[in-house]
Amino acid sequence: MVKRFVEQALCVSIEECAERLSLSRATVYNLIDREGLPVVRFGKAVKVPVEQLRVWLNKRIEEQRS
Protein backbone atom coordinates (compact mmCIF):
# COMPACT_ATOMS: atom_id res chain seq x y z
CA MET A 1 0.00 0.00 0.00
CA VAL A 2 1.40 3.37 -1.02
CA LYS A 3 1.03 6.15 1.52
CA ARG A 4 0.48 9.64 0.16
CA PHE A 5 0.57 12.77 2.10
CA VAL A 6 -1.17 15.97 1.34
CA GLU A 7 1.27 18.78 1.71
CA GLN A 8 0.93 22.43 0.90
CA ALA A 9 3.12 23.79 -1.83
CA LEU A 10 6.34 25.45 -0.70
CA CYS A 11 5.94 28.13 -3.37
CA VAL A 12 3.04 29.47 -5.38
CA SER A 13 2.86 31.21 -8.73
CA ILE A 14 2.16 34.92 -9.07
CA GLU A 15 -1.37 34.05 -10.16
CA GLU A 16 -1.93 31.83 -7.11
CA CYS A 17 -0.48 34.49 -4.83
CA ALA A 18 -2.79 37.11 -6.36
CA GLU A 19 -5.76 34.80 -5.84
CA ARG A 20 -4.84 34.11 -2.21
CA LEU A 21 -4.51 37.83 -1.51
CA SER A 22 -7.58 38.78 -3.60
CA LEU A 23 -5.40 41.10 -5.68
CA SER A 24 -4.59 41.44 -9.35
CA ARG A 25 -1.40 40.03 -10.88
CA ALA A 26 -0.26 43.60 -11.60
CA THR A 27 -0.66 44.52 -7.93
CA VAL A 28 1.37 41.50 -6.86
CA TYR A 29 4.17 42.48 -9.27
CA ASN A 30 4.05 46.02 -7.82
CA LEU A 31 4.33 44.57 -4.30
CA ILE A 32 7.38 42.60 -5.43
CA ASP A 33 9.02 45.67 -6.99
CA ARG A 34 8.03 48.32 -4.44
CA GLU A 35 7.20 46.60 -1.18
CA GLY A 36 9.69 43.73 -1.04
CA LEU A 37 7.27 40.83 -1.44
CA PRO A 38 9.69 37.89 -1.39
CA VAL A 39 10.11 35.78 -4.51
CA VAL A 40 12.33 33.01 -5.79
CA ARG A 41 13.28 32.86 -9.43
CA PHE A 42 13.81 29.60 -11.31
CA GLY A 43 14.96 30.75 -14.72
CA LYS A 44 12.04 32.79 -16.02
CA ALA A 45 9.60 31.37 -13.47
CA VAL A 46 8.84 33.60 -10.49
CA LYS A 47 7.43 31.92 -7.38
CA VAL A 48 6.36 33.24 -3.99
CA PRO A 49 7.49 31.13 -1.01
CA VAL A 50 4.36 30.52 1.09
CA GLU A 51 6.10 30.72 4.48
CA GLN A 52 7.89 33.96 3.58
CA LEU A 53 4.59 35.37 2.31
CA ARG A 54 3.07 34.74 5.76
CA VAL A 55 6.04 36.40 7.48
CA TRP A 56 5.88 39.36 5.08
CA LEU A 57 2.13 39.78 5.68
CA ASN A 58 2.52 39.61 9.46
CA LYS A 59 5.26 42.25 9.32
CA ARG A 60 3.01 44.55 7.25
CA ILE A 61 0.15 44.04 9.70
CA GLU A 62 2.39 44.95 12.65
CA GLU A 63 3.74 48.03 10.84
CA GLN A 64 0.21 49.24 10.13
CA ARG A 65 -0.77 48.84 13.77
CA SER A 66 2.04 51.11 14.95
C-alpha positions as CSV (number, residue, x, y, z in Angstrom):
1,M,0.0,0.0,0.0
2,V,1.4,3.4,-1.0
3,K,1.0,6.2,1.5
4,R,0.5,9.6,0.2
5,F,0.6,12.8,2.1
6,V,-1.2,16.0,1.3
7,E,1.3,18.8,1.7
8,Q,0.9,22.4,0.9
9,A,3.1,23.8,-1.8
10,L,6.3,25.5,-0.7
11,C,5.9,28.1,-3.4
12,V,3.0,29.5,-5.4
13,S,2.9,31.2,-8.7
14,I,2.2,34.9,-9.1
15,E,-1.4,34.1,-10.2
16,E,-1.9,31.8,-7.1
17,C,-0.5,34.5,-4.8
18,A,-2.8,37.1,-6.4
19,E,-5.8,34.8,-5.8
20,R,-4.8,34.1,-2.2
21,L,-4.5,37.8,-1.5
22,S,-7.6,38.8,-3.6
23,L,-5.4,41.1,-5.7
24,S,-4.6,41.4,-9.4
25,R,-1.4,40.0,-10.9
26,A,-0.3,43.6,-11.6
27,T,-0.7,44.5,-7.9
28,V,1.4,41.5,-6.9
29,Y,4.2,42.5,-9.3
30,N,4.0,46.0,-7.8
31,L,4.3,44.6,-4.3
32,I,7.4,42.6,-5.4
33,D,9.0,45.7,-7.0
34,R,8.0,48.3,-4.4
35,E,7.2,46.6,-1.2
36,G,9.7,43.7,-1.0
37,L,7.3,40.8,-1.4
38,P,9.7,37.9,-1.4
39,V,10.1,35.8,-4.5
40,V,12.3,33.0,-5.8
41,R,13.3,32.9,-9.4
42,F,13.8,29.6,-11.3
43,G,15.0,30.7,-14.7
44,K,12.0,32.8,-16.0
45,A,9.6,31.4,-13.5
46,V,8.8,33.6,-10.5
47,K,7.4,31.9,-7.4
48,V,6.4,33.2,-4.0
49,P,7.5,31.1,-1.0
50,V,4.4,30.5,1.1
51,E,6.1,30.7,4.5
52,Q,7.9,34.0,3.6
53,L,4.6,35.4,2.3
54,R,3.1,34.7,5.8
55,V,6.0,36.4,7.5
56,W,5.9,39.4,5.1
57,L,2.1,39.8,5.7
58,N,2.5,39.6,9.5
59,K,5.3,42.3,9.3
60,R,3.0,44.6,7.2
61,I,0.2,44.0,9.7
62,E,2.4,44.9,12.7
63,E,3.7,48.0,10.8
64,Q,0.2,49.2,10.1
65,R,-0.8,48.8,13.8
66,S,2.0,51.1,15.0
